[in-house]
Amino acid sequence: MHDDRTLTEERLDRALRERIRPAVHPRTTPLEFEVWHAPGEPVPFTEAVAAPYKPGALGDDWGPAWGTSWFRVTGQVPQSWAGETVEAVIDLGFAKDRPGFSAEALAHRPDGSVVKALNPRNTWLRVGEPVAGGEEFTYYLEAAANPEILDGVSPLGDRETAGSEPLYRVERMDLAVFDRQVWELVQDLEVLDQLMRQLPVGSARRWEILRAVERCLDALDLDAVGASATAARERLRDVLDSPANASAHRLSAVGHAHIDSAWLWPLRETVRKVARTTSNVVALMDDRPEFVFAMSQAQQLDWLREHQPALYARVKEKAAVGQFVPVGGMWVESDTNMPGSEALARQFVYGKRFFLEEFGVETEEVWLPDSFGYSAALPQLVKLSGSRWFLTQKISWNTTNPFPHHSFLWEGLDGTRVFTHFPPVDTYVAELSGEELAHAEANFRDKGHASRSLVPFGWGDGGGGPTREMLARAERLADLEGSPRVTIEAPSEFFAAAEAEYERPPVWLGELYLELHRGTYTSQARTKQGNRRSEHLLREAELWAATAAVRAGFPYPQEELDRIWKSVLLHQFHDILPGSSIAWVHREAEATYARIAEELEAVIGAAQQALAGASEGGGTVVFNSAPHGRAGVVAGGAALAPQQPEQPVEVEEYDGGFRLDNGVLRVTVDARGLVVSVVDLVAGRETVAPGGAANLLQVHPDLPNRWDAWDVDAFYRNTVTDLTEADVVRRSGDGVEVVRSFGSSRVTQLLTLRPGARRLDVDTEVDWHEQEKFLKAAFPIDVRADHSTAETQFGHVQRPTHTNTSWEAAKFEICAHRFLHVGEPGWGAALINDSTYGHDVTRTVREDGSTTTTVRLSLLRAPRYPDPATDQGVHRLRYALLPGATIGDAVREGWSFSLPERRVPGSAEVAPLVSVDDDAVVVTAVKLADDGSGDVVVRLHEAHGGRVSARLTAGFALAGASVTDLLERPLADERAEVDGDAVLLGLRPFQIVTLRLTPND
């Protein structure tokens, strides 16, 4: 036979484009509409429905960026259409390929009830099926003029800079007959066409489909598509009925709509995106009872409950019958690199509790498709939250090393393992296209051991969700020769089956490092500082409020703390805390963090005043919120301030610069303001590598190949400017002040030693006005370290400093929390910080054979997309060098540095509510139980990486104790060993334990 394959394929393309798809709506009549442009922010329906509308016409412009226009659309079904299915077909100026990123609308009935949403791939509203003829109807469309901010530098990312020009134009407002047979023919042909093009040219199945398509097109009257559609479909019946191969890959299709809680739109717009998406979903469920949709992020459903209670009630109805499936178990799909220990735990606490209380569902799947890497602490938190499984897709974005598994056991810091799946379809916004399904099957790396994978389908990022076309594809692909088998089902059904069939899955130990988006550890410094400060203030507020409640009857502010926690957790979303959102988002975040700080300071102040008692003779009580004792004050307790003055640090001029000495460290700052020597006087060892200078500020060009705010590419290191020229180097009190100017920026640093302390503190103020630059602070340390140790949630992770393999080389920028440590047996050094996450570690061997290990903090970046003014302005950053430090020292000083003592007028000594007799056990939270019982809840973990036996003593009479999960529910297989008013602990490395202590009233 002659090869006429291309001829038929091109014939099909044109027939679909020009004749068949247009015939889905064969008869139309214009709709009338009026419009009201709402001033300012969005308004509720009750206000919009009473607004003064003006007549509109096709071609009308509407919507300045971030504006809202309400369209009142009216129509009457022609009598001649009686018995037909009728739809309103509306195009508000959609960007056809970007659903959820531009113009969107939510349709309401005149009584305010929600119909469904409109977006570029979902342009219809069902009027009747069938209609009687003559029906009159009215829809109110709340249309959002969200600008597309997808490429390049743009002022559209903030309403304050976006301007007032309209963005969109009304393109279509029609009432139309919907021809279901033609629509079904379109679905038949699209599924077969997509499948056919994925099959090998030499495959018999490909040619069978081609010939069936040819026969179908022959049977189709292009001048009367509707009349001939049924006969044309019949010519496809045999190839559509041919079942899949017995060995065909099994795909569990889960309806999904990834909705970024903020990104290229502000938080307030996400509230509306959630309503638009869920309205589409429940409308589809009414038509398709087999449709199952999974939604994560309790925060988003809480928004729906608050702002659209009637729609939320419909969602709960669908959840009750198993169609709408809450997943994820977290408050938001958070970043997992940068949230602190307790904050990451609370993501699960607040998310799981919401789903339990609102839906009666114990979510078992942790659903994080799009976060930028995954902490090694997660497996233990997953298990302690009551969940069993973990899902992400993002690791497929690795630019260097393809991940070797799609289903595997992920082992965390402490040895906890969870069954984990990476969908091999490599997207979380699948359309169920032939190309996607073929890729999922070919890409699946566990063939021979496992036979199934999951595919999340539905428009996402900006929301939208699945469409009726996607469900039609799933129906046809359920059992179709040449294709994987597709089954729509809940994630739990997939996970249970996948786990059961994989007898000995491979194990991945440690963090899931994303080889991309490394710049997110640094972008938007104010957002990151606000997060870190809020986490520490929440720790203090809970600790002192709980202590005051037990000791002094202080009213524990549970509702206030819950509200603040939820706000902090929301801002840990994976495009807010990482600094990858538009200017509007980060401007609001900064204001929110300031408000949170004010509220928490008030809670802390009131609780401490209740504990400090009356001030007699000018007494001062020193409160220590850190988990370790210091300066004579026990951890989590308070004592009267010592009266003797502290011995001053010696500061003297030396060789054109200065020398600082506190008897523990001797620091030399040269005439350039660079730290050229830090002698550990206890060990008799120099910290700074020979010829090197510590606290060396370095500036790199920073223009990554693609994702500005997200990425730093390895080539940034090829060019560097060392800031060695100083405007000022002078003594300032007990320290040395250094001022430098560079580019359009200025930095002022104060270097100090405290009496008796073994750390050099660096207080840095940067007036930053660079563009596309990267600011680092380098510390070349005279130590041979083949790995670095970085604090992460509930422990630390070790990463190689060498680049033996591509896996190590890809980790050229890493995340650390309060400390990063490098060392060799017997001696080490740490850098600690109050708000910096990005770091890098490199090593060189000197001519004498010794090794220099250089640790650098990533202080500031200046990307221009999506926020053109990222990080411009004044920043204050604090960090410190800790020579001679063990891991335990780094843990202790990291906490101490971030939680300064508080001094309050008073005369009382405040014993800690709980105390632990081993510094390796770190208490991350002391609070009252969430159920209002008055029980004291303590969360702690082993922090040094070893086994430990310890004793936790309650500072009150103890009636009983239990070991609980994160949600404060007793664990059936764990018992608390009580000895009087103490609990005896035996912890494995990095084990997390939550204790519930009941006071003896």
Salt bridges, closest charged atoms under 4 A:
ASP3 OD1 - ARG5 NE 3.98
ASP4 OD1 - ARG211 NH2 2.93
GLU9 OE1 - ARG197 NH1 3.85
GLU9 OE2 - ARG206 NH2 2.94
ASP13 OD1 - ARG197 NH2 3.25
GLU18 OE1 - ARG14 NE 2.89
GLU18 OE2 - ARG17 NH2 3.91
GLU34 OE1 - ARG72 NE 2.92
GLU41 OE2 - ARG159 NH1 2.84
GLU41 OE1 - ARG268 NE 2.81
ASP61 OD1 - ARG169 NE 3.08
GLU84 OE2 - ARG27 NH2 2.51
GLU87 OE1 - HIS25 NE2 2.86
GLU87 OE2 - ARG126 NH2 3.08
GLU87 OE2 - ARG468 NH1 2.76
ASP91 OD2 - LYS96 NZ 3.07
ASP97 OD1 - ARG121 NH2 3.23
GLU104 OE2 - LYS273 NZ 2.69
GLU104 OE2 - ARG276 NH2 3.22
GLU129 OE1 - ARG126 NH1 2.71
GLU129 OE2 - ARG180 NH2 3.29
GLU142 OE2 - ARG272 NH1 2.89
ASP158 OD1 - ARG587 NH2 2.67
GLU160 OE2 - ARG587 NH1 3.48
ASP174 OD2 - ARG172 NE 2.85
GLU184 OE1 - ARG476 NH2 2.53
ASP188 OD2 - ARG233 NE 2.64
ASP188 OD1 - ARG476 NE 2.54
GLU190 OE2 - ARG21 NH2 2.90
GLU190 OE1 - ARG473 NH2 3.92
ASP193 OD1 - ARG197 NE 2.66
GLU208 OE1 - ARG205 NH1 3.95
GLU214 OE1 - ARG211 NH1 3.39
ASP218 OD1 - ARG11 NH2 2.88
ASP223 OD1 - ARG19 NH1 3.97
ASP241 OD1 - ARG237 NH1 3.82
ASP260 OD1 - HIS258 NE2 2.95
ASP260 OD1 - HIS574 NE2 3.07
GLU269 OE1 - ARG268 NH1 2.57
GLU269 OE1 - ARG272 NH2 2.82
GLU269 OE2 - ARG276 NH2 2.74
ASP286 OD2 - ARG314 NH2 3.07
ASP286 OD1 - LYS318 NZ 2.70
GLU290 OE2 - ARG288 NE 2.81
ASP302 OD1 - ARG305 NH2 2.43
GLU306 OE1 - HIS307 NE2 3.80
GLU333 OE1 - HIS258 ND1 3.21
GLU342 OE2 - ARG346 NE 2.69
GLU342 OE2 - ARG939 NH2 2.49
GLU358 OE1 - LYS316 NZ 3.60
GLU362 OE2 - LYS352 NZ 2.70
GLU362 OE1 - ARG969 NH1 2.80
GLU364 OE2 - ARG388 NH1 3.78
ASP370 OD2 - HIS258 NE2 3.40
ASP370 OD1 - LYS394 NZ 2.57
ASP370 OD2 - HIS574 NE2 3.12
GLU411 OE1 - ARG417 NE 2.91
ASP414 OD2 - ARG988 NH2 2.58
ASP426 OD2 - HIS439 NE2 2.91
ASP461 OD1 - HIS258 NE2 3.94
GLU469 OE2 - ARG468 NE 3.68
GLU475 OE1 - ARG288 NH2 3.31
GLU475 OE1 - ARG476 NH1 3.99
ASP479 OD1 - ARG485 NE 3.51
GLU481 OE1 - ARG205 NH1 3.70
GLU499 OE1 - ARG388 NH2 3.25
GLU501 OE2 - ARG452 NE 3.78
GLU503 OE1 - ARG504 NH1 3.92
GLU511 OE2 - ARG799 NE 2.74
GLU511 OE2 - LYS811 NZ 3.82
GLU540 OE1 - ARG902 NE 2.69
GLU542 OE1 - ARG346 NH2 2.81
GLU590 OE2 - ARG526 NE 3.91
GLU599 OE1 - ARG563 NH1 3.35
GLU601 OE1 - ARG902 NH1 2.89
ASP670 OD2 - ARG672 NH2 2.79
ASP702 OD2 - ARG861 NE 2.76
ASP711 OD1 - HIS517 ND1 2.77
ASP727 OD2 - ARG746 NH1 3.69
ASP734 OD1 - ARG731 NH2 3.95
GLU737 OE1 - ARG730 NE 2.50
ASP761 OD1 - ARG759 NE 2.72
ASP763 OD2 - ARG876 NH2 2.22
ASP767 OD1 - HIS769 NE2 2.71
ASP782 OD1 - ARG846 NH2 3.01
ASP786 OD1 - HIS787 ND1 2.85
GLU791 OE2 - ARG818 NH2 3.22
GLU808 OE1 - HIS802 ND1 3.99
GLU813 OE1 - LYS776 NZ 2.75
GLU824 OE2 - ARG685 NH2 2.78
ASP834 OD2 - ARG878 NH1 3.71
ASP840 OD1 - ARG717 NH2 3.65
ASP840 OD2 - LYS776 NZ 2.55
ASP840 OD2 - ARG856 NE 3.02
ASP848 OD1 - ARG846 NE 3.80
ASP889 OD1 - ARG892 NH1 3.11
GLU893 OE1 - ARG759 NH1 2.77
GLU901 OE2 - ARG630 NE 3.95
ASP919 OD2 - ARG892 NH2 3.14
ASP930 OD2 - ARG353 NH1 2.48
ASP930 OD1 - LYS927 NZ 2.75
ASP931 OD2 - ARG996 NH2 2.36
ASP935 OD2 - ARG996 NE 2.82
ASP965 OD2 - ARG969 NE 2.80
GLU968 OE2 - LYS927 NZ 2.72
ASP979 OD2 - ARG951 NH1 2.99
